[in-house]
């Protein structure tokens, strides 16, 4: 008897992942992106949280600062990319949104409920991607 396998099977039966989320995750995986680690989150235990959720992802020479907010039905993301990468794409259960703007700033409105991931792109560079996170 494998308790973990039985539990995983039960969870998939009771609360399966949405097909759109599975498709988005598979599409993003095909990019072959390297991982951009998360180094801070205002939702982590012990952090003080007022206002939007604040996250920071960082790798040598690259910092992605993100704010997430809104309601369950109308979420948004905005932030700042400091690096040689030229664009930020936000992946979600419904697909992907290019949130790039001048000076490394980006904003995406009307995000559907579900997990999200940020992918950084630049000419001649292998993409960097955050883990999927729920907000």
C-alpha positions in Angstrom: 0.0 0.0 0.0 1.4 3.4 -1.0 -0.3 6.0 1.1 1.0 9.0 -0.9 -0.1 7.5 -4.3 -3.5 6.7 -2.9 -3.9 10.3 -1.5 -2.8 11.8 -4.9 -5.3 9.6 -6.7 -8.1 10.7 -4.3 -7.2 14.4 -4.7 -7.2 14.2 -8.5 -10.6 12.5 -8.4 -12.2 14.9 -5.9 -10.5 18.1 -7.1 -9.0 17.8 -10.6 -6.9 20.5 -12.1 -8.8 22.6 -14.7 -8.0 21.6 -18.3 -7.1 25.1 -19.2 -4.5 25.3 -16.4 -3.0 22.0 -17.5 -2.8 23.2 -21.1 -1.2 26.5 -20.0 1.4 24.7 -17.9 2.2 22.4 -20.8 2.6 25.3 -23.2 4.9 27.2 -20.9 7.0 24.1 -20.2 7.6 23.8 -24.0 9.5 27.2 -23.8 12.4 25.5 -22.2 12.8 28.3 -19.7 15.2 28.4 -16.8 13.8 28.9 -13.3 13.6 32.4 -11.8 13.5 31.8 -8.0 11.2 33.7 -5.7 13.1 35.5 -2.9 10.3 37.4 -1.1 6.6 37.3 -0.7 4.4 39.4 1.6 2.1 36.3 2.0 4.9 34.3 3.6 4.5 33.6 7.4 5.8 36.4 9.5 5.6 39.0 6.8 3.4 42.1 7.3 0.8 42.4 4.6 -1.2 45.5 3.8 -2.6 46.2 0.4 -1.5 44.2 -2.6 0.5 41.1 -2.4 4.2 41.9 -3.1 6.6 39.3 -4.6 10.3 39.5 -5.6 12.0 37.0 -8.0 15.7 37.3 -8.6 18.7 35.7 -10.4 22.1 37.2 -11.1 21.6 40.4 -13.0 17.8 40.1 -13.0 15.1 41.3 -10.5 11.4 41.0 -11.1 9.2 42.9 -8.6 5.5 42.2 -8.7 2.3 43.4 -7.0 -0.9 41.3 -7.2 -4.3 42.6 -6.2 -8.0 42.8 -7.0 -10.9 40.6 -6.1 -11.5 36.9 -6.8 -13.3 37.9 -10.1 -11.1 40.8 -11.2 -7.4 40.4 -10.5 -4.5 42.4 -11.7 -0.7 42.3 -11.7 1.8 45.0 -12.1 5.5 45.4 -11.6 9.0 46.3 -12.6 11.6 44.2 -14.5 15.2 45.2 -13.9 17.5 43.2 -16.3 18.6 42.6 -19.8 15.3 40.9 -20.6 13.0 43.0 -22.7 9.5 41.6 -21.9 7.4 40.0 -19.3 4.6 37.5 -20.2 2.1 36.5 -17.6 0.8 32.9 -18.1 -2.5 32.0 -16.6 -5.2 29.3 -16.9 -6.7 31.1 -19.9 -3.4 31.6 -21.8 -0.8 34.3 -21.8 -0.7 38.1 -21.6 2.2 40.3 -22.6 2.5 43.0 -20.0 5.5 44.8 -21.2 5.8 48.6 -21.1 8.4 51.3 -21.1 11.3 51.3 -18.6 10.7 47.7 -17.5 7.2 48.4 -16.1 4.4 46.1 -16.9 0.7 45.7 -16.0 -2.0 43.1 -16.8 -5.6 43.5 -15.9 -8.6 41.2 -15.7 -6.7 38.0 -14.8 -8.8 34.9 -14.5 -8.9 33.0 -11.3 -6.2 30.3 -10.9 -2.4 29.9 -10.9 -0.1 32.3 -12.7 3.6 32.3 -13.8 5.8 35.1 -15.2 8.1 34.4 -18.1 10.9 36.9 -19.0 12.0 37.0 -22.7 14.8 38.8 -24.5 16.6 38.5 -27.8 19.3 35.9 -27.9 18.5 34.8 -24.3 17.0 31.7 -22.9 13.7 32.6 -21.1 13.4 32.7 -17.4 10.2 31.6 -15.7 8.8 31.7 -12.2 7.1 28.8 -10.6 3.3 28.7 -10.8 1.8 30.5 -7.9 -1.7 30.9 -6.6 -3.0 34.3 -5.7 
